[in-house]
Amino acid sequence: MLRRLTVAVAAALSLALPATGAPAGATASADPSTPGRYAAGYVDATVSAAGRSFSARITYPATAAGNGQPVAAGRFPTIAFGHGFLQSVSKYSSTLSHLATWGFIVVAPTSQGGLSPNHSAFADDLNAALTWTVAQDTTSGSRFAGHVDTARLGLSGHSMGGGASILAAARNPRVVTVANLAAAETNPSAVSAAATLTIPVQLISGDRDGIAPPADHQRPIYAAKPPVKQLRTIKGGSHCGFMDSGSLFCDSGSISRTVQLQLTRRLLTEWFLRHLAGDTGYDDAVWGDPARTDPQVVFEGVR
């Protein structure tokens, strides 16, 4: 179903980004809902960049799975991921690890985790995470030295973190694309920020979301955003179904968490392979009949 184009065609249509940036993990499997070719390593670090300092969990393509493993050979795109309100980064481990197996470095700040988070500051933290990772590429002694594709920077997040990812993209001209989960309206407004963005943005929602309902949150962001844009709504999906486990005051949907997470991982991976890694072999999966006729996910999109 996902026919790979020839190397020559892919190079010609790769959004004018450096060919060396496409993650080798993209060739591992025909189904991006399953793991890619890499193991997922992780490390906790203090990120200091752009006048900001905070802890973060970095998940990355590795030679073996686990804490502190060597980074796999190659240069990889980077995604900064924002957690939801009062949620720990650990609740997104399966999705962040999945992206790492497909050749993406994912940096997830642990900041703004209290009862009164500052959405604007969280957006700045996401951009600082990208700045820090780019700097690691040329930092002697860093495990990421020589492994960061500095031309391919993306943003993601869940709920509050999804809204913050829109704010961050509006402030950072180096960001190539955004794809987020149940993005919530923020203060300042993610809806207003979306109106300024011309980069490709994908919003993933759940039609049973009882915490940040699509009609009140993702749809206004989608409506404000100029093309290129998508709103992909998981049938039966809930707000908390985007996390590995629930928490106090969580909602529930009509599909299992396992099913929702599998769909989420597929949608995110296909999007980032296409619009961050520049792999046009995934264009049909993201924009073609497979996307438009998916029985589990409603498609809305404008190119």
C-alpha positions, 0 to 999 in steps of 0.5 A, spaced: 500 500 500 505 504 501 509 504 495 516 507 495 518 511 490 525 511 487 531 514 490 531 519 484 524 521 484 524 522 492 530 526 491 527 531 486 521 532 491 524 532 498 522 539 499 529 541 498 531 539 504 538 535 505 538 528 503 542 526 508 536 528 513 532 522 512 532 517 517 534 510 515 529 507 519 524 509 514 525 503 510 524 498 516 517 496 515 511 498 511 507 499 517 509 505 521 504 503 527 509 498 528 517 499 530 522 501 526 529 499 525 532 502 531 532 501 538 530 506 542 535 509 547 533 514 552 537 519 557 535 524 562 539 531 561 539 538 563 537 542 557 540 549 557 539 554 551 536 561 549 536 563 557 532 557 559 534 551 563 530 545 565 530 537 565 528 533 559 527 526 557 531 525 550 529 519 547 533 517 540 535 512 535 540 507 539 544 501 538 541 498 543 534 499 547 535 502 554 538 508 558 544 511 556 546 507 550 550 509 544 546 513 538 545 509 532 549 511 526 547 517 522 544 524 523 536 524 525 531 530 525 529 532 532 522 533 535 520 537 541 514 534 545 510 538 550 506 534 555 499 535 558 497 539 564 499 535 570 502 529 566 509 526 567 513 525 560 513 518 562 506 517 560 508 518 553 514 513 553 511 508 548 509 514 543 516 517 544 520 511 543 516 509 537 518 515 534 525 514 536 525 507 532 523 510 526 529 515 526 527 521 530 530 524 536 525 526 541 526 531 546 521 532 552 521 538 557 519 536 564 518 543 565 511 547 567 508 541 570 505 545 576 498 547 577 499 554 574 503 552 568 505 558 563 503 556 556 508 562 553 514 559 557 512 552 555 513 554 548 519 557 549 522 551 553 520 547 547 524 551 542 530 551 547 530 544 547 530 544 539 536 550 540 540 545 545 539 539 541 542 543 534 548 545 539 549 538 541 551 536 534 557 540 534 559 539 542 565 535 543 563 530 548 556 530 547 553 523 545 549 527 540 555 530 536 555 528 529 548 525 529 543 531 529 540 533 522 540 541 524 535 542 518 529 538 520 526 540 526 519 539 528 514 540 534 509 535 537 505 535 544 499 533 548 493 537 550 497 543 553 503 541 550 499 541 543 497 548 544 504 550 546 507 546 540 503 551 536 505 557 540 512 555 539 512 554 531 509 561 530 516 563 534 521 559 531 522 560 523 527 554 523 521 549 525 519 545 519 512 542 521 508 540 527 504 534 529 500 534 535 495 530 540 488 533 542 491 540 542 488 545 547 487 552 546 492 556 550 494 563 553 496 566 549 492 563 544 494 557 540 488 559 535 491 566 533 498 563 533 496 558 528 493 563 523 500 565 522 503 559 520 504 556 513 508 550 515 504 543 514 501 542 521 497 536 523 492 536 529 490 529 531 484 528 535 479 523 539 471 524 537 470 522 544 475 527 548 471 530 554 477 534 556 479 538 550 473 537 545 475 537 538 469 542 537 472 547 542 479 546 541 482 542 535 477 545 530 478 552 531 486 551 531 485 547 524 480 553 522 485 558 523 491 555 520 492 556 513 494 550 508 498 546 509 494 542 514 490 536 517 485 534 522 485 527 523 480 524 528 480 518 531 473 514 532 472 513 539 478 516 541 479 519 548 483 525 551 487 520 556 487 515 550 493 518 547 497 517 554 500 510 556 496 510 562 490 514 565 490 519 571 485 523 576 479 526 572 481 522 566 476 521 560 475 514 556 472 513 549 469 507 545 476 504 543 481 501 547 487 505 549 492 500 546 488 501 539 488 508 540 495 508 541 497 504 535 493 509 531 496 515 534 503 512 533 501 510 525 499 517 524 504 521 527 510 517 524 507 517 517 506 525 518 513 526 520 516 521 515 513 525 510 513 532 512 520 532 517 524 527 514 522 529 507 520 522 505 515 522 499 514 515 499 509 516 505 505 522 501 500 517 499 499 514 506 498 521 509 494 525 503 492 519 498 486 514 498 489 510 504 488 516 509 482 519 506 478 512 506 481 510 513 475 506 517 478 508 524 480 515 522 476 521 519 480 525 514 480 533 513 485 536 510 488 542 505 494 542 501 
